Amino acid sequence: CKTTAKADIVLLVDGSWSIGRLNFKIIRAFIGRMVGVFDIGPDRVQIGLAQYSGDPKTEWYLNAHATRQSLQYAVANLPYKGGNTMTGMALNYILQNNFKANVGLRPDSRKIGVLVTDGKSQDEIIVNSQKLRDSGIELYAIGVKDADENELRSIASHPDDIHMYNVKDFSFLLDIVDDLTVNLCNSVKGPGTVSHILD
């Protein structure tokens, strides 16, 4: 993703028990491929990550990794949390804790949130995702297996065909990663640019 644009991307990863350890490995690989296309740095793209189940937890803040290498090491070592699926609480959590200047959010960056979940949320998501979008955060929603398509649609920014993905099984995550990174790259670059080239 060749661009000099600044973007602050927060990944919100479902770590609930229904995913399972084996599938969580696939999620790690998927995220690794996704972050690997970006030019990571304090004046380029910064990527933070929070994992949630019952209670959300920041694994690292936006400004924690100044290089792609250090970011990919963190992704490869992401621990599996376990618990329930409280997506609404988690969406609110990243707004309150991760999209903040004191942990690296820059005033002039594009703000993007990427949710990866495998199930129907056990709490309210509409209001919480709306708050993020109202704060100027572009939201991607990626659902796997038992994810609820209507729920994903109500979380994702418009248009859905760019911001929403729903795959039948974890093994298909790697099939959508290239398409997703092209769309993410365009979001990073901002309106009026189209990227054809992925390194």
C-alpha positions as CSV (number, residue, x, y, z in Angstrom):
1,C,0.0,0.0,0.0
2,K,2.1,2.9,-1.3
3,T,1.0,6.1,0.2
4,T,2.3,8.9,2.4
5,A,-1.1,9.3,4.0
6,K,-1.4,9.0,7.8
7,A,-3.9,6.5,9.2
8,D,-4.7,5.3,12.6
9,I,-6.2,1.8,12.5
10,V,-7.6,0.0,15.5
11,L,-8.3,-3.7,15.1
12,L,-10.9,-5.1,17.4
13,V,-10.6,-8.9,17.6
14,D,-13.1,-11.3,19.0
15,G,-11.3,-13.7,21.4
16,S,-14.4,-15.6,22.6
17,W,-14.4,-19.3,23.4
18,S,-16.5,-20.1,20.3
19,I,-13.5,-19.3,18.1
20,G,-11.2,-22.0,19.5
21,R,-7.4,-22.0,19.6
22,L,-6.9,-23.5,16.2
23,N,-9.0,-20.8,14.5
24,F,-7.4,-18.1,16.6
25,K,-4.1,-19.1,14.8
26,I,-5.8,-18.4,11.5
27,I,-7.0,-15.0,12.8
28,R,-3.3,-14.2,13.7
29,A,-2.2,-15.2,10.2
30,F,-5.0,-13.1,8.7
31,I,-4.1,-10.0,10.7
32,G,-0.4,-10.6,9.9
33,R,-1.1,-10.5,6.2
34,M,-3.3,-7.5,6.6
35,V,-0.8,-5.3,8.5
36,G,2.0,-6.5,6.3
37,V,1.0,-4.3,3.4
38,F,1.2,-1.0,5.3
39,D,4.1,1.4,5.7
40,I,4.1,1.4,9.5
41,G,5.5,4.4,11.4
42,P,4.7,7.5,13.5
43,D,4.2,9.6,10.4
44,R,2.5,6.9,8.3
45,V,0.1,4.1,9.3
46,Q,-0.2,3.2,13.0
47,I,-2.1,0.0,14.0
48,G,-3.4,-0.7,17.5
49,L,-5.3,-3.8,18.6
50,A,-7.9,-4.6,21.3
51,Q,-9.2,-8.1,22.0
52,Y,-12.6,-8.7,23.5
53,S,-14.9,-11.3,24.8
54,G,-16.7,-10.5,28.0
55,D,-14.4,-7.6,28.9
56,P,-12.3,-5.8,26.3
57,K,-8.5,-5.5,26.7
58,T,-6.0,-3.4,24.8
59,E,-3.2,-5.6,23.5
60,W,-1.3,-2.6,22.2
61,Y,-2.0,1.0,21.5
62,L,-1.6,2.9,18.2
63,N,1.8,4.3,19.1
64,A,3.2,1.0,20.5
65,H,4.8,-0.2,17.3
66,A,6.9,2.1,15.2
67,T,8.0,-0.5,12.7
68,R,6.3,-3.2,10.6
69,Q,8.6,-5.8,12.1
70,S,7.7,-5.0,15.7
71,L,4.0,-5.0,14.8
72,Q,4.2,-8.3,13.1
73,Y,6.0,-9.8,16.0
74,A,3.2,-8.6,18.3
75,V,0.5,-10.1,16.0
76,A,2.3,-13.5,15.9
77,N,2.3,-13.5,19.7
78,L,-1.2,-12.3,20.3
79,P,-2.6,-14.4,23.2
80,Y,-6.1,-16.0,23.0
81,K,-8.4,-14.5,25.6
82,G,-11.6,-16.6,25.8
83,G,-15.0,-15.6,27.1
84,N,-18.3,-14.3,25.8
85,T,-19.1,-12.1,22.8
86,M,-19.9,-8.6,24.0
87,T,-19.3,-6.7,20.8
88,G,-21.2,-3.5,21.8
89,M,-19.2,-3.0,24.9
90,A,-16.0,-3.6,22.9
91,L,-16.9,-1.0,20.2
92,N,-17.5,1.6,23.0
93,Y,-14.3,0.5,24.6
94,I,-12.1,1.3,21.6
95,L,-13.8,4.7,21.2
96,Q,-13.0,5.6,24.9
97,N,-9.6,4.0,25.1
98,N,-7.9,3.5,21.7
99,F,-8.9,6.3,19.5
100,K,-7.3,8.8,21.9
101,A,-4.5,11.3,21.4
102,N,-2.7,10.2,24.6
103,V,-2.1,6.7,23.1
104,G,-1.1,7.9,19.6
105,L,-4.2,9.1,17.7
106,R,-3.1,12.0,15.4
107,P,-5.5,14.9,14.6
108,D,-4.7,14.8,10.9
109,S,-5.0,11.0,10.3
110,R,-7.7,8.9,8.7
111,K,-9.4,6.9,11.5
112,I,-10.4,3.3,10.7
113,G,-11.7,0.5,12.9
114,V,-11.7,-3.1,11.8
115,L,-13.9,-5.6,13.7
116,V,-13.3,-9.4,13.4
117,T,-16.0,-11.5,15.0
118,D,-17.4,-15.0,14.8
119,G,-20.7,-14.7,16.6
120,K,-23.8,-12.7,17.3
121,S,-23.2,-10.1,19.9
122,Q,-24.7,-10.7,23.3
123,D,-25.3,-6.9,23.8
124,E,-26.4,-3.8,22.0
125,I,-24.3,-2.8,19.0
126,I,-26.3,-0.2,17.0
127,V,-25.7,2.8,19.3
128,N,-22.1,2.0,20.0
129,S,-21.1,1.6,16.3
130,Q,-23.0,4.8,15.5
131,K,-20.9,6.7,18.1
132,L,-17.7,5.5,16.4
133,R,-19.0,6.5,12.9
134,D,-20.2,9.9,14.3
135,S,-16.6,10.5,15.6
136,G,-15.3,10.2,12.0
137,I,-14.1,6.6,12.3
138,E,-14.6,4.4,9.2
139,L,-15.7,0.9,10.3
140,Y,-15.0,-2.4,8.6
141,A,-16.9,-5.5,9.9
142,I,-15.5,-9.0,9.2
143,G,-17.7,-11.9,10.3
144,V,-16.8,-15.6,10.3
145,K,-19.0,-18.7,10.7
146,D,-21.9,-17.8,13.0
147,A,-21.7,-14.0,12.6
148,D,-25.0,-12.2,12.0
149,E,-25.1,-10.5,8.6
150,N,-27.6,-7.8,9.7
151,E,-25.4,-7.0,12.7
152,L,-22.3,-6.7,10.6
153,R,-24.2,-4.4,8.2
154,S,-25.3,-2.2,11.0
155,I,-21.7,-1.9,12.3
156,A,-19.9,-1.3,9.0
157,S,-19.6,2.1,7.3
158,H,-21.3,2.5,3.9
159,P,-21.0,1.1,1.3
160,D,-21.4,-2.4,2.6
161,D,-19.7,-4.1,-0.3
162,I,-16.4,-2.5,0.6
163,H,-16.7,-2.5,4.4
164,M,-18.5,-5.8,5.2
165,Y,-17.3,-9.3,4.8
166,N,-18.9,-12.5,6.0
167,V,-17.2,-15.9,5.4
168,K,-18.5,-19.3,6.2
169,D,-15.4,-20.6,7.9
170,F,-12.1,-19.5,9.3
171,S,-10.2,-21.1,6.4
172,F,-11.8,-18.6,4.0
173,L,-10.4,-15.6,5.9
174,L,-7.2,-15.7,3.9
175,D,-9.2,-15.7,0.7
176,I,-10.6,-12.2,1.5
177,V,-7.4,-10.7,2.9
178,D,-6.2,-9.3,-0.5
179,D,-9.5,-7.7,-1.3
180,L,-9.8,-6.3,2.2
181,T,-6.3,-4.8,2.1
182,V,-7.0,-3.1,-1.2
183,N,-10.1,-1.5,0.3
184,L,-8.3,-0.6,3.5
185,C,-5.5,0.9,1.4
186,N,-8.0,3.1,-0.4
187,S,-9.5,4.2,2.9
188,V,-6.0,5.1,4.1
189,K,-5.3,7.2,1.0
190,G,-8.7,8.9,1.2
191,P,-11.3,9.8,-1.4
192,G,-10.4,10.2,-5.0
193,T,-7.6,7.7,-5.1
194,V,-7.7,4.1,-6.2
195,S,-4.9,1.6,-5.5
196,H,-4.2,-1.2,-7.9
197,I,-0.8,-2.2,-6.7
198,L,-0.2,-4.3,-3.6
199,D,3.4,-5.0,-2.8
